[in-house]
Amino acid sequence: MKIVIAPDSFKESLSALGVAEALAAGLRLALPNAELILAPVADGGEGTTEALVRATQGQLVTETVTDPLGHRLTTQWGILGNGKTAVIETAAAAGLHVVPVALRNPLLTTTYGMGQLIKAALDKGLRHFIIGLGGSATNDGGAGLLQALGLQLLDEQGHELARGGAALAQLQTINTQYFDSRIAQCQFEVACDVTNPLTGTTGASAIFGPQKGATAEQVQLLDQALAQWGAVIKHVTGKTVSTLAGAGAAGGLGAGLLGFCPATLKPGIDLILDAMQFDALVKDADLVITGEGRLDYQTAYGKTPLGVAQRAKRYGIPVIAVAGALSTDAIELNKLGIDAAFSITPRPMSLSEALPETAHNLTQAAYAMGSVWAAANRLGV
């Protein structure tokens, strides 16, 4: 019997690999002869680099870069097993988790560190990039990333702009003379699961700014700054990026990449599963187990469990999903490829109680599921 274990992370408690290992521990107790394939997955957010490096037997690379507030940050990016592809998470260098709550200010935060990671990969000869958008602390339209690669953003007096989203309001022109020429030789596949444009009521600032610390007044300032960014990009490159679906992802990082890099925005889970060669792992499996911290009908909009389930259904393989919390509307997922869904919470408990027990609860749930599976097989069900 072959079981593929392909969960996402359980936010604030376990990484995707940690979840997979906890599930495997329970399954080994119930099904000691089963072949367990651990394939932790991410959808472009935090954990993407680890998942892809592990799946392809690649390597992690440690770099010291600039964090969203301009301080030094030691972080990692990955080289996939083919030795030709770099994988970089926005969260690794510009993540919200990097910035203390009291210091979150998208007027000032920058994606500069992202550009430094790209430059490090370029220096190693890599020209194919997988970029995961998600979990950013920034609202600078990707300007910082491009500044790190040599793009000069100039105000009316010809002075270079400071980093951060607010400074873009002063942007008048862009000097591309010193922009890293190697970028033109690259391919950027960008994992993006939102369709928000750069500006407006559904844009980067209005929808994502508040969770990054922006007040209502700051949201207006940031939206105006990104509007100026989009207008100048169009003037300099001829590209209309502001209204493109996904341009507002990661505080407008999507727009910056589309404006100045050979970039394509793709659904995150599909991009990651393809890079993992997930179909080859799953096509001869007897069972697939997936999961995430909370399962509800929002899972249907490109999240890991649904993506995993849909790949498994190509081969007629049953899929079980587990979650810390299971909403009443999660039953709708049965129509989309998840055959059964279970909460791992063994009793009523608060989130603060549940988080430290996640690994234990996953193992207990997996043991229970494995025992039922074994009993059903004995009965020929």
Backbone torsions as a table, in degrees:
resi	resn	phi	psi	omega
1	MET	NA	130.6	179.6
2	LYS	-113.8	124.1	178.1
3	ILE	-120.3	124.9	175.9
4	VAL	-97.6	124.6	-179.0
5	ILE	-106.8	108.3	-170.4
6	ALA	-132.9	69.1	179.6
7	PRO	-93.4	164.4	166.2
8	ASP	-88.9	177.8	175.8
9	SER	-70.3	159.5	168.8
10	PHE	-103.9	102.9	-171.3
11	LYS	-52.3	138.0	176.9
12	GLU	72.5	3.9	179.6
13	SER	-133.8	-54.1	-176.4
14	LEU	-140.9	144.0	171.5
15	SER	-70.1	168.6	177.9
16	ALA	-59.2	-39.9	177.7
17	LEU	-65.5	-40.9	178.3
18	GLY	-61.5	-40.0	177.2
19	VAL	-64.0	-45.5	-179.9
20	ALA	-61.2	-41.3	-179.5
21	GLU	-66.9	-39.1	179.0
22	ALA	-66.3	-40.8	176.7
23	LEU	-64.4	-41.8	-179.6
24	ALA	-62.1	-36.9	-179.6
25	ALA	-60.9	-42.1	178.6
26	GLY	-70.7	-39.4	-179.6
27	LEU	-66.0	-35.1	179.4
28	ARG	-64.3	-32.6	178.2
29	LEU	-68.7	-39.7	-176.5
30	ALA	-86.1	-31.2	-175.2
31	LEU	-132.1	71.0	-171.9
32	PRO	-62.8	-20.2	-178.0
33	ASN	-97.8	0.9	-177.7
34	ALA	-74.9	146.1	171.8
35	GLU	-88.1	117.0	-177.4
36	LEU	-105.8	122.3	177.7
37	ILE	-107.8	112.4	179.8
38	LEU	-87.5	117.7	-178.2
39	ALA	-133.0	66.7	-179.8
40	PRO	-57.9	141.8	-171.0
41	VAL	-126.1	156.3	169.9
42	ALA	-138.1	167.8	-177.2
43	ASP	-115.7	20.0	-179.6
44	GLY	114.9	-16.3	178.6
45	GLY	-88.2	-156.2	-178.7
46	GLU	-58.2	133.2	-178.2
47	GLY	101.6	-8.3	-178.5
48	THR	-62.7	-45.5	-178.4
49	THR	-61.5	-48.5	-179.4
50	GLU	-59.7	-43.4	-177.9
51	ALA	-63.7	-44.6	-176.8
52	LEU	-73.1	-39.8	178.3
53	VAL	-62.6	-43.0	179.7
54	ARG	-66.0	-44.3	-176.3
55	ALA	-65.7	-31.6	-176.1
56	THR	-104.0	4.9	-177.5
57	GLN	56.9	46.7	178.9
58	GLY	-92.2	-151.0	-178.4
59	GLN	-143.2	149.7	174.5
60	LEU	-93.8	143.5	178.8
61	VAL	-122.1	131.4	-179.0
62	THR	-97.4	132.7	178.9
63	GLU	-134.5	152.8	170.1
64	THR	-106.2	121.0	-174.9
65	VAL	-132.1	-174.3	177.5
66	THR	-90.6	129.0	179.4
67	ASP	-82.7	177.9	-174.7
68	PRO	-58.1	-23.1	-179.0
69	LEU	-103.8	7.3	175.9
70	GLY	93.8	6.6	178.0
71	HIS	-92.0	168.6	178.4
72	ARG	-75.9	140.4	-178.9
73	LEU	-141.3	127.8	174.1
74	THR	-95.5	122.7	-174.3
75	THR	-144.2	-172.4	-176.3
76	GLN	-137.1	151.5	167.3
77	TRP	-131.9	175.9	-173.5
78	GLY	-128.7	154.2	169.7
79	ILE	-116.6	122.9	-178.2
80	LEU	-69.6	167.1	-174.6
81	GLY	-60.9	-20.9	177.9
82	ASN	-75.5	-7.9	178.8
83	GLY	71.8	6.6	-174.2
84	LYS	-120.9	-11.4	-171.4
85	THR	-119.8	128.7	174.2
86	ALA	-96.8	140.7	174.4
87	VAL	-122.4	127.0	-174.6
88	ILE	-133.7	128.1	176.2
89	GLU	-95.4	137.4	170.5
90	THR	-57.0	-39.3	-177.8
91	ALA	-61.9	-24.4	-175.7
92	ALA	-68.5	-34.9	-176.4
93	ALA	-120.1	-18.6	-177.5
94	ALA	-132.6	29.2	-173.5
95	GLY	-77.8	148.3	177.7
96	LEU	-62.2	-34.6	-177.9
97	HIS	-67.1	-17.3	-179.6
98	VAL	-75.4	-25.9	-173.0
99	VAL	-102.3	122.9	176.2
100	PRO	-56.1	145.4	-175.4
101	VAL	-52.2	-42.9	-176.1
102	ALA	-67.9	-17.3	-176.3
103	LEU	-106.6	4.3	-177.3
104	ARG	-71.3	121.5	-177.3
105	ASN	-153.5	97.1	-177.0
106	PRO	-69.1	-6.0	170.7
107	LEU	-66.9	-27.8	-172.1
108	LEU	-113.4	-25.6	-172.8
109	THR	-68.2	149.1	-170.6
110	THR	-133.3	152.0	174.0
111	THR	-94.6	17.6	-176.5
112	TYR	-53.7	-41.1	-179.7
113	GLY	-61.4	-31.6	175.8
114	MET	-60.8	-43.9	178.1
115	GLY	-63.4	-35.6	177.6
116	GLN	-65.2	-37.2	176.9
117	LEU	-66.7	-41.0	176.9
118	ILE	-61.8	-42.5	179.0
119	LYS	-62.0	-40.3	178.6
120	ALA	-61.7	-39.4	177.8
121	ALA	-68.6	-40.2	176.1
122	LEU	-59.5	-41.0	-179.9
123	ASP	-64.0	-24.4	177.0
124	LYS	-88.9	5.0	176.4
125	GLY	89.1	7.6	-178.0
126	LEU	-84.0	140.8	-178.6
127	ARG	-129.7	-2.3	177.2
128	HIS	-112.9	126.0	-175.6
129	PHE	-124.3	137.1	164.3
130	ILE	-110.3	118.9	-177.5
131	ILE	-112.2	123.2	177.9
132	GLY	-95.0	117.6	176.2
133	LEU	-94.0	130.5	179.6
134	GLY	156.2	141.1	174.7
135	GLY	75.3	24.3	-175.5
136	SER	-80.5	153.7	175.1
137	ALA	-99.9	6.4	-165.8
138	THR	-112.2	162.3	175.6
139	ASN	-146.7	41.7	-173.8
140	ASP	-105.0	12.2	176.7
141	GLY	65.5	15.9	-176.2
142	GLY	80.4	7.4	-177.9
143	ALA	-59.7	-42.6	-179.4
144	GLY	-61.3	-43.7	177.3
145	LEU	-55.0	-46.0	-177.2
146	LEU	-72.2	-33.7	175.6
147	GLN	-62.5	-39.2	178.6
148	ALA	-64.8	-23.2	179.2
149	LEU	-96.3	9.9	171.7
150	GLY	104.4	-1.4	178.4
151	LEU	-71.7	132.4	-180.0
152	GLN	-104.0	120.6	178.9
153	LEU	-103.4	120.6	-168.6
154	LEU	-119.9	143.7	176.6
155	ASP	-89.3	-170.7	-174.8
156	GLU	-62.5	-29.4	179.2
157	GLN	-88.8	1.7	-179.2
158	GLY	83.1	11.6	178.2
159	HIS	-87.6	145.6	178.7
160	GLU	-70.4	140.5	-179.3
161	LEU	-71.9	150.4	168.4
162	ALA	-68.6	165.5	178.3
163	ARG	-81.1	155.5	177.9
164	GLY	113.9	160.2	-174.4
165	GLY	-66.4	-36.8	-176.1
166	ALA	-65.4	-34.0	-175.9
167	ALA	-62.5	-24.2	-177.3
168	LEU	-64.1	-19.2	177.0
169	ALA	-62.6	-24.1	-178.8
170	GLN	-93.9	1.8	-176.2
171	LEU	-67.7	131.2	176.8
172	GLN	-119.9	-36.0	-179.9
173	THR	-152.6	166.2	-178.4
174	ILE	-129.0	128.5	175.8
175	ASN	-99.5	115.7	-177.9
176	THR	-95.6	3.0	-173.0
177	GLN	-58.2	-36.5	-174.8
178	TYR	-103.2	8.8	178.4
179	PHE	-66.3	134.3	-174.1
180	ASP	-53.3	114.9	-175.6
181	SER	-67.0	-18.7	-179.5
182	ARG	-68.0	-22.5	-179.3
183	ILE	-58.9	-35.6	-178.8
184	ALA	-63.6	-21.0	-179.5
185	GLN	-90.3	1.0	-170.3
186	CYS	-100.1	164.2	169.7
187	GLN	-123.3	124.9	178.6
188	PHE	-112.3	116.6	171.9
189	GLU	-102.8	118.7	-170.3
190	VAL	-111.7	118.0	178.9
191	ALA	-77.2	112.6	-173.8
192	CYS	-139.1	121.7	-176.1
193	ASP	-113.0	15.4	175.4
194	VAL	-123.3	156.4	-179.3
195	THR	-112.7	13.1	-175.6
196	ASN	-65.5	138.0	173.3
197	PRO	-73.9	-179.7	-176.8
198	LEU	-70.6	-42.0	-172.6
199	THR	-130.8	176.0	177.5
200	GLY	95.7	-171.3	-174.6
201	THR	-67.2	-21.4	175.7
202	THR	-111.8	16.4	-176.8
203	GLY	-83.8	-177.5	-175.2
204	ALA	-57.2	-46.5	-174.6
205	SER	-69.8	-46.4	-175.6
206	ALA	-67.8	-41.2	-174.2
207	ILE	-86.0	-42.0	-172.9
208	PHE	-108.0	-15.5	-178.1
209	GLY	-58.9	-45.3	-177.9
210	PRO	-59.3	-36.6	-179.1
211	GLN	-72.3	-12.0	177.9
212	LYS	-100.1	5.2	175.5
213	GLY	107.4	3.8	-177.3
214	ALA	-79.6	135.6	171.8
215	THR	-79.4	172.0	179.1
216	ALA	-59.9	-39.9	178.7
217	GLU	-66.3	-41.7	179.8
218	GLN	-66.5	-33.9	176.5
219	VAL	-58.2	-42.8	179.3
220	GLN	-64.5	-43.8	178.6
221	LEU	-61.7	-43.7	-179.1
222	LEU	-67.1	-37.9	179.1
223	ASP	-64.6	-41.9	177.8
224	GLN	-64.8	-38.6	179.0
225	ALA	-64.8	-42.1	178.6
226	LEU	-68.8	-32.1	175.5
227	ALA	-62.3	-41.1	177.0
228	GLN	-65.7	-40.8	177.1
229	TRP	-57.3	-49.3	-179.7
230	GLY	-63.0	-39.3	-179.2
231	ALA	-66.0	-41.6	-179.2
232	VAL	-71.6	-37.0	174.8
233	ILE	-57.4	-44.9	179.6
234	LYS	-62.3	-42.4	-179.3
235	HIS	-63.1	-39.7	-174.2
236	VAL	-83.4	-38.9	-173.1
237	THR	-107.9	-18.1	-174.6
238	GLY	82.4	1.6	-177.7
239	LYS	-94.4	130.3	174.9
240	THR	-94.4	95.2	-175.0
241	VAL	-97.6	-21.2	-170.1
242	SER	-59.2	-35.9	-174.6
243	THR	-97.0	0.6	-178.1
244	LEU	-70.3	140.8	175.9
245	ALA	-62.3	127.1	-179.8
246	GLY	93.2	-7.9	179.4
247	ALA	-61.9	-28.2	-179.6
248	GLY	-85.7	0.8	-179.2
249	ALA	-63.2	144.1	177.7
250	ALA	51.6	49.2	177.0
251	GLY	66.5	31.2	179.0
252	GLY	89.1	5.5	178.2
253	LEU	-58.7	-34.3	177.1
254	GLY	-56.2	-41.8	-179.7
255	ALA	-64.1	-43.4	-180.0
256	GLY	-62.2	-43.5	179.1
257	LEU	-66.1	-41.6	179.7
258	LEU	-67.8	-30.8	-176.8
259	GLY	-74.5	-36.0	-170.5
260	PHE	-127.3	-1.2	-179.0
261	CYS	-126.0	154.1	173.6
262	PRO	-73.5	80.0	-169.1
263	ALA	-118.4	145.4	173.8
264	THR	-128.5	128.0	177.1
265	LEU	-88.8	130.5	-177.4
266	LYS	-133.9	154.2	173.9
267	PRO	-55.7	129.3	-172.4
268	GLY	-57.6	-48.9	-174.1
269	ILE	-65.1	-38.1	179.1
270	ASP	-66.7	-41.9	178.6
271	LEU	-60.9	-44.1	-177.7
272	ILE	-69.4	-44.7	-179.3
273	LEU	-64.2	-36.9	176.7
274	ASP	-64.4	-44.6	-179.7
275	ALA	-63.7	-31.4	177.9
276	MET	-79.1	-9.0	-172.1
277	GLN	53.9	49.2	-173.5
278	PHE	-64.2	-35.9	-178.8
279	ASP	-58.4	-38.7	179.4
280	ALA	-65.2	-32.7	178.9
281	LEU	-71.2	-36.8	-166.0
282	VAL	-98.8	-17.3	-167.8
283	LYS	-63.8	-25.1	179.2
284	ASP	-113.0	20.2	-179.9
285	ALA	-78.5	157.6	173.8
286	ASP	-94.0	-25.2	-177.2
287	LEU	-156.1	144.8	173.9
288	VAL	-122.1	133.1	175.5
289	ILE	-118.7	127.4	179.5
290	THR	-130.5	-174.3	179.5
291	GLY	164.8	170.0	174.7
292	GLU	-159.9	174.4	-174.6
293	GLY	-58.9	-39.3	179.0
294	ARG	-137.6	129.5	175.8
295	LEU	-106.2	120.4	173.8
296	ASP	-150.5	-173.4	-175.3
297	TYR	-68.6	-16.6	174.0
298	GLN	-63.9	-22.2	176.9
299	THR	-58.6	-25.3	-179.1
300	ALA	-67.9	-14.9	-175.3
301	TYR	-98.3	61.8	169.6
302	GLY	84.0	12.5	-179.5
303	LYS	-82.7	166.6	-171.8
304	THR	-55.2	-51.2	-175.0
305	PRO	-57.6	-39.5	-179.9
306	LEU	-69.1	-42.9	178.6
307	GLY	-59.8	-43.5	177.6
308	VAL	-62.5	-45.4	-178.0
309	ALA	-62.6	-41.4	-178.2
310	GLN	-67.1	-34.9	175.1
311	ARG	-66.8	-41.6	180.0
312	ALA	-63.7	-36.5	-177.3
313	LYS	-69.3	-18.2	173.5
314	ARG	-60.4	-25.0	-176.0
315	TYR	-115.9	11.2	176.1
316	GLY	69.1	31.0	-175.2
317	ILE	-98.2	133.5	178.5
318	PRO	-66.6	147.5	-175.6
319	VAL	-129.8	129.0	173.2
320	ILE	-114.8	136.0	177.0
321	ALA	-116.8	144.2	176.3
322	VAL	-123.9	154.0	-179.3
323	ALA	-154.9	157.1	172.9
324	GLY	-69.4	-37.9	178.3
325	ALA	-129.8	139.6	-177.7
326	LEU	-126.5	113.8	-177.3
327	SER	-79.8	164.9	-178.8
328	THR	-68.0	-24.5	-179.8
329	ASP	-89.8	2.3	179.4
330	ALA	-65.1	-18.7	178.9
331	ILE	-60.0	-24.6	178.4
332	GLU	-62.5	-22.8	-179.6
333	LEU	-68.3	-19.5	177.6
334	ASN	-60.9	-29.1	-179.8
335	LYS	-76.4	-13.4	-172.4
336	LEU	-110.9	6.4	173.9
337	GLY	123.1	-10.8	176.6
338	ILE	-92.6	113.0	-173.0
339	ASP	-74.6	-33.0	179.6
340	ALA	-153.6	145.6	179.3
341	ALA	-133.1	138.5	-176.4
342	PHE	-133.2	141.3	169.2
343	SER	-84.8	139.1	179.5
344	ILE	-86.8	-6.1	-176.6
345	THR	-74.1	118.3	-172.5
346	PRO	-81.2	-13.0	-177.1
347	ARG	-160.0	165.1	175.9
348	PRO	-59.3	128.1	179.4
349	MET	-157.5	153.8	177.4
350	SER	-76.1	165.1	178.2
351	LEU	-60.5	-40.6	-179.0
352	SER	-64.7	-28.7	175.4
353	GLU	-77.8	-37.6	-173.2
354	ALA	-73.2	-38.4	-173.0
355	LEU	-57.4	-46.4	-179.3
356	PRO	-67.2	-18.1	-176.7
357	GLU	-99.2	8.6	-172.6
358	THR	-57.8	-49.4	-177.1
359	ALA	-61.6	-45.9	179.3
360	HIS	-61.1	-44.7	-178.0
361	ASN	-67.3	-35.5	175.8
362	LEU	-63.2	-43.8	-179.4
363	THR	-64.4	-42.3	179.3
364	GLN	-65.7	-41.0	179.1
365	ALA	-65.2	-41.4	179.7
366	ALA	-65.3	-38.4	177.1
367	TYR	-62.0	-43.1	179.5
368	ALA	-64.2	-44.0	179.0
369	MET	-64.0	-42.2	179.3
370	GLY	-64.2	-37.0	179.3
371	SER	-66.2	-41.8	177.3
372	VAL	-64.5	-41.7	178.5
373	TRP	-60.9	-43.2	179.8
374	ALA	-65.3	-41.7	180.0
375	ALA	-64.6	-41.5	179.1
376	ALA	-63.3	-38.5	179.1
377	ASN	-67.5	-37.4	179.5
378	ARG	-65.9	-33.3	-179.8
379	LEU	-84.7	-5.8	-179.3
380	GLY	73.5	22.3	-179.1
381	VAL	-75.8	NA	NA
